[in-house]
């Protein structure tokens, strides 16, 4: 199983108690080593095979759909949008992927609060916002931290060309992702559905 390189500083820190206690108890040290293993697994990065269909908007994250419908204008980007919200628990894969192919037009960081990611007001949390140009159609993706996830990692640059399902970054220890699509798109998921990043289909863009 591939592990993202962002894991290793965290793994190193949580290894220290096991190393310290090993001088007195090998058994307890061995049990404590389960913690860095769990942390490493949080950063697991499985390969995914994305559908080849330019009209599809793919899931950017593993998780559970919280909302699929009109966007709340208080928190949405300027304009009119449909919004799909995915909640990631600490057990989900936290590598994020682009929902569509295209060109990165904007990447913005917004400081904010740290309320739980499943809360409605989490839209005001610290976040990264990515604007994609997909064959002339604008798609906006947000990485939003939660109460546990205190940092988003966005590995994109303006002008970068992406294929649907490409890795774009990650969020650490529980979070949420929002995707904004045009009103002309057809949403194909509903609240409660589970998604797999880069493989599950969230919506279909109008032809």
C-alpha positions as CSV (number, residue, x, y, z in Angstrom):
1,X,0.0,0.0,0.0
2,X,1.4,3.4,-1.0
3,X,1.7,5.9,1.8
4,X,1.8,9.7,1.0
5,X,5.1,11.3,2.0
6,X,3.2,13.8,4.3
7,X,2.7,11.0,6.7
8,X,6.3,10.6,7.8
9,X,6.7,13.6,10.2
10,X,3.6,12.4,12.0
11,X,4.7,8.8,12.1
12,X,8.1,9.8,13.5
13,X,6.5,11.8,16.3
14,X,4.1,9.1,17.4
15,X,7.0,6.5,17.3
16,X,8.8,8.4,20.1
17,X,6.7,7.0,23.1
18,X,7.3,3.4,21.9
19,X,11.1,4.0,21.6
20,X,11.1,5.6,25.1
21,X,9.2,2.8,26.8
22,X,11.1,0.0,25.0
23,X,13.9,0.3,27.6
24,X,11.5,-0.9,30.3
25,X,8.8,-3.0,28.4
26,X,9.1,-4.5,25.0
27,X,5.5,-5.6,25.1
28,X,4.1,-2.2,25.8
29,X,6.4,-0.7,23.2
30,X,5.1,-3.2,20.7
31,X,1.5,-2.2,21.5
32,X,2.4,1.5,21.2
33,X,3.8,0.9,17.7
34,X,0.2,0.3,16.6
35,X,-0.3,4.0,16.8
36,X,2.2,5.0,14.1
37,X,0.9,2.2,12.0
38,X,-2.6,3.7,12.3
39,X,-1.3,7.1,11.5
40,X,0.5,5.8,8.4
41,X,-2.7,4.1,7.2
42,X,-4.5,7.4,7.4
43,X,-2.2,8.7,4.7
44,X,-2.7,5.6,2.4
45,X,-2.8,6.4,-1.2
46,X,-4.5,3.7,-3.3
47,X,-4.4,3.8,-7.1
48,X,-7.7,4.5,-8.7
49,X,-9.1,4.0,-12.3
50,X,-11.2,6.9,-13.4
51,X,-14.0,6.7,-16.0
52,X,-13.1,8.2,-19.4
53,X,-16.1,10.5,-20.1
54,X,-15.6,14.3,-20.2
55,X,-19.2,14.9,-19.2
56,X,-18.8,13.3,-15.8
57,X,-17.9,15.1,-12.5
58,X,-16.1,12.6,-10.3
59,X,-15.9,12.4,-6.5
60,X,-12.8,14.3,-5.3
61,X,-12.8,12.4,-2.0
62,X,-13.7,9.2,-0.3
63,X,-16.6,9.8,2.1
64,X,-20.3,10.3,2.6
65,X,-22.5,12.7,0.7
66,X,-24.0,15.3,3.1
67,X,-25.7,17.6,0.5
68,X,-26.5,17.4,-3.2
69,X,-28.5,20.2,-4.6
70,X,-28.7,24.0,-4.7
71,X,-25.8,25.9,-3.2
72,X,-26.2,28.1,-0.1
73,X,-25.6,31.6,-1.6
74,X,-24.1,32.7,1.8
75,X,-21.2,30.4,1.3
76,X,-21.0,29.6,-2.4
77,X,-18.7,31.3,-4.9
78,X,-20.2,34.3,-6.7
79,X,-22.8,33.2,-9.2
80,X,-25.4,30.4,-9.2
81,X,-24.3,26.8,-8.5
82,X,-25.3,23.3,-7.6
83,X,-23.3,22.1,-4.6
84,X,-22.2,18.6,-3.6
85,X,-20.7,18.2,-0.1
86,X,-18.7,15.1,1.0
87,X,-17.8,14.4,4.6
88,X,-14.6,12.5,5.3
89,X,-14.3,10.6,8.5
90,X,-10.8,9.8,10.0
91,X,-11.2,6.3,8.6
92,X,-11.6,7.4,5.0
93,X,-8.7,7.8,2.5
94,X,-7.8,11.5,2.6
95,X,-6.0,11.9,-0.7
96,X,-8.0,14.3,-2.8
97,X,-8.5,14.1,-6.6
98,X,-9.7,16.5,-9.3
99,X,-13.3,15.9,-10.3
100,X,-12.8,16.9,-13.9
101,X,-10.0,17.4,-16.4
102,X,-8.9,20.9,-17.3
103,X,-6.7,23.9,-16.4
104,X,-6.3,25.3,-12.9
105,X,-7.3,28.9,-13.1
106,X,-7.3,29.9,-9.5
107,X,-6.0,28.5,-6.2
108,X,-6.9,30.5,-3.1
109,X,-6.3,29.9,0.6
110,X,-8.9,31.2,3.0
111,X,-8.2,31.3,6.8
112,X,-11.2,30.5,9.0
113,X,-12.6,28.6,12.0
114,X,-12.4,24.9,12.9
115,X,-15.9,23.8,13.6
116,X,-16.8,20.1,13.0
117,X,-16.7,19.4,9.2
118,X,-20.3,17.9,9.3
119,X,-21.7,21.2,10.7
120,X,-23.4,23.6,8.2
121,X,-21.1,26.5,9.3
122,X,-18.0,24.4,8.3
123,X,-18.2,26.4,5.1
124,X,-16.5,29.2,7.0
125,X,-13.6,27.0,8.1
126,X,-10.1,27.2,6.9
127,X,-10.0,26.1,3.2
128,X,-8.4,26.0,-0.1
129,X,-10.5,26.9,-3.2
130,X,-9.6,25.6,-6.6
131,X,-11.2,26.9,-9.8
132,X,-11.0,24.6,-12.8
133,X,-11.7,25.4,-16.5
134,X,-13.1,22.2,-18.0
135,X,-13.6,22.8,-21.8
136,X,-15.0,26.3,-21.0
137,X,-17.1,25.1,-18.0
138,X,-16.0,26.3,-14.6
139,X,-15.9,23.8,-11.7
140,X,-15.0,24.9,-8.2
141,X,-13.6,22.5,-5.6
142,X,-13.0,23.3,-1.9
143,X,-10.9,21.5,0.6
144,X,-12.3,22.4,4.0
145,X,-10.7,21.5,7.3
146,X,-12.8,20.3,10.3
147,X,-12.3,20.2,14.1
148,X,-9.6,17.5,13.9
149,X,-8.2,18.4,10.4
150,X,-6.2,21.6,10.9
151,X,-4.5,21.8,7.6
152,X,-5.2,21.3,3.9
153,X,-2.5,20.4,1.5
154,X,-3.1,21.7,-2.0
155,X,-0.4,20.7,-4.5
156,X,-1.7,22.6,-7.5
157,X,-0.4,25.7,-9.4
158,X,-2.3,28.1,-11.6
159,X,-2.0,27.0,-15.2
160,X,-1.5,23.3,-14.4
161,X,-3.2,20.8,-16.7
162,X,-5.0,18.0,-15.0
163,X,-6.8,14.8,-16.1
164,X,-9.9,13.7,-14.2
165,X,-9.0,11.8,-11.1
166,X,-5.5,13.2,-10.8
167,X,-4.2,13.7,-7.2
168,X,-4.5,17.3,-6.1
169,X,-3.5,17.1,-2.4
170,X,-4.9,15.9,1.0
171,X,-6.5,16.9,4.2
172,X,-5.3,15.7,7.6
173,X,-7.5,13.9,10.1
174,X,-11.1,14.3,9.1
175,X,-12.6,17.0,6.8
176,X,-15.0,17.9,4.0
177,X,-14.9,18.6,0.3
178,X,-17.3,20.7,-1.7
179,X,-17.8,20.7,-5.4
180,X,-19.7,23.5,-7.2
181,X,-21.1,22.7,-10.7
182,X,-23.3,24.8,-13.1
183,X,-27.1,24.7,-12.7
184,X,-27.3,22.9,-16.0
185,X,-25.5,19.9,-14.6
186,X,-27.5,16.8,-13.4
187,X,-26.6,15.6,-10.0
188,X,-26.4,11.8,-9.7
189,X,-25.9,11.3,-6.0
190,X,-28.0,11.9,-2.9
191,X,-27.3,12.5,0.8
192,X,-26.1,9.3,2.5
193,X,-24.3,7.9,-0.6
194,X,-20.7,6.7,-0.2
195,X,-18.1,7.9,-2.7
196,X,-14.7,6.7,-3.9
197,X,-12.4,9.5,-5.0
198,X,-11.6,9.5,-8.7
199,X,-14.1,6.7,-9.5
200,X,-17.6,7.6,-8.2
201,X,-19.7,9.9,-10.4
202,X,-21.2,13.0,-8.7
203,X,-22.9,14.7,-11.6
204,X,-23.1,14.9,-15.4
205,X,-22.5,18.1,-17.2
206,X,-24.9,19.3,-19.9
207,X,-23.8,18.5,-23.4
